């Protein structure tokens, strides 16, 4: 009654709700493997049943037909030869076939070979009238004739009165072939006969055996499918449980994939991913802390100087205004750099490649640092031996040069010396920036291109730039498919470099 009410109200029944829940959650892999193996076993059993039982009789009849036609082919090759009798005997014994061969000369038939392997073979007890009917049937059929009869042995087609009493009922198949010998011109009649084993009893016996085999095989298949599915699913289930812990933020989870190669490789990949996620999470937290610090410092300066200029008469000086302008500019640069790196990593900032003078671009960049070198005592030198043209996005390459020099200034040593070199190496030009600062540990080199990564883990405000310049450099150079890298020695300094393909060479020049 409840189900009827659900049907009438249009609400899904309990079975429909169960089905929806089952397909919504998905089928467990162990059940998929179990049913797959079970279906495969049933399919194999069906194939065996079709060919071993259902198709047994047609296949058996085909084999018997091939035995008779093959025997006729063999005998036909030896017609008119002395070895005919021996060949007929060997084939009859080996294949359980009765053979009679007649030659017809002047409308009279003469038997030239005869083999009766059963002693009561049908064609050896046929009357002349029956033999004539078989011959006539072969002539009408184009030279061959095949017939099957359920007969009483030892005789069939009985015309004689003195015959033995039939002993048993069986099926026989007779094959007749008429052959005109091309050399002698004699016509031969080849007759072969074979008993057909009744297939009903054999089929019934095989069917009974097959039913027991089906039960045993299905039970064994279900057991094997269950064990295999459990064996395959167990490591995947463990990995799934560990993956849920990873999704919940537990980056210390370990993945185990014992059992087979794929799960071991999956576990190794997930362990690597967990480690990378842990590093990314740490870098993200550090990034937020560093950005907050870099935002807080200029905002504090702007707020402090603004309040001082408001509350204290006479403090509205150009110097104080310049401090506010400088800190606002620093905030603007930080926001611009964050937007730039987001666009680069998202791929929304396309390349605008053009041919330009790379050497001249570096020279123009040097002019931007004249005020800094004069005010803070930095010494920036540029060395080149020729002007070199490249094809690239000029604004992006300019940003790369600017950020690498800023990084060198922020980490320069006590000598405050920065060396910028341009060298030509084959068909490429290399720009390198060298400082004599604290250097970088070898194990820290792969991470310096990350945003806000700090080798000493102590955040400090950069002298120039925003602190994420190297991350921008990495993204720009990878967009240009350019080579780049760093060579650093602790307490001696670092050399950052990148190279681009040369588009053309110009006049030589050196500037220090």
Secondary structure as UniProt FT lines:
FT   HELIX           2..9
FT   HELIX           14..25
FT   HELIX           29..49
FT   HELIX           50..54
FT   HELIX           56..77
FT   TURN            78..80
FT   TURN            82..83
FT   HELIX           84..95
FT   STRAND          98..105
FT   TURN            106..107
FT   STRAND          108..115
FT   HELIX           122..124
FT   HELIX           128..140
FT   TURN            141..142
FT   STRAND          144..153
FT   STRAND          168..180
FT   TURN            182..184
FT   STRAND          187..196
FT   HELIX           199..247
FT   TURN            248..249
FT   TURN            251..252
FT   TURN            258..259
FT   HELIX           261..311
FT   TURN            313..314
FT   HELIX           318..346
FT   STRAND          354..357
FT   HELIX           358..368
FT   HELIX           370..376
FT   STRAND          379..383
FT   STRAND          388..392
FT   HELIX           394..410
FT   TURN            414..415
FT   STRAND          417..425
FT   TURN            426..427
FT   STRAND          428..435
FT   HELIX           442..447
FT   TURN            448..449
FT   TURN            451..452
FT   HELIX           469..479
FT   TURN            480..481
FT   STRAND          483..489
FT   TURN            490..492
FT   STRAND          493..505
//
